[in-house]
Structures are given as structure tokens and as C-alpha cells.
Amino acid sequence: MDQDWSNVTLTKSKPFKGKGKAAAAGKGSKKKDDEQKTEAKQPRRKRPDDENEDFRTAKIGKSFSVALQQGRVKKGWTQQQLAQMINVRQTVINQYESGKAIPDSQIISKLNRILGIKLPAVKKPGQNKKKKAKPKSGF
């Protein structure tokens, strides 16, 4: 078996100088540059769904978070200890106490049972308070 080895020489290409080549190439190249600039400046089209979506994190009211914190402190537990009792991470308890996260109903029932208190109902964002209808007097 005879191998055919040949020398390969690699060279660096010359760096692009910008307008130097465009001016040397002629009038047609300037037109292409203008077209490229206008294409780059066109804004991205928005989909109809993008306008209506709200990506902010939902938050809860202070009453729940304050009651949770007071119940935990009354028992003398840290956030870590309470989190271990209900099988969640400590950051979850921290988010509940700071009002940054909304607990689901299962976690609320666990918290009620372990802390021995009744936590206030969670008002989810977007839910408006229902006004009580005043009875009309028929006099």
C-alpha cells in the first residue's frame, strides 16, 4: 500500500476593509448595502397572542403571608423546619411569606393542619371582590 501524501498550505484571508471594496466594485454594491440596512431595521411582527398575554408573576395579599409568618413564629419554627414538615423547599415558604407565590389548596390544608390555625383565603390576582347586593326595600 502506497500512501499519497501531498503538502497542503493554509493561508489567512485578508481582512475586510469595509467601504473600500464597495467603492471599488461600483454603483450596484451601494444599493445592496441600503437594502440590507432597511431589512435589518424592520421590526418583528407581533402575533395577536403577544399583545394580550401578561407574563408577570401572580402575587397574593398580605393577610395570608402575615398569618402564615405569625403562625410559624408562634410555634418557634424556622422556614426550613416548616418546609420539611410539608415536604417543600424552604424557598417556597419564603415566597409564600413574602407574597410572591400563590400556594395551591393542598399546601394550604397542610399548613392549616401543621400550624393548628386557619389561614385566610387566598385572593388570586384578577379576582374582583364581589359586592353584596343591597336588598331593595319594597315600601
Secondary structure by P-SEA (a helix, b strand, c coil): cccbbbbbbbbbccccccaaaaaaacaaaaaaaaaaaaaaacccccccccccccccbbbbcaaaaaaaaaaaaaacccaaaaaaaacccaaaaaaaaaccccccaaaaaaaaaaacccccccccccccccccccccccc
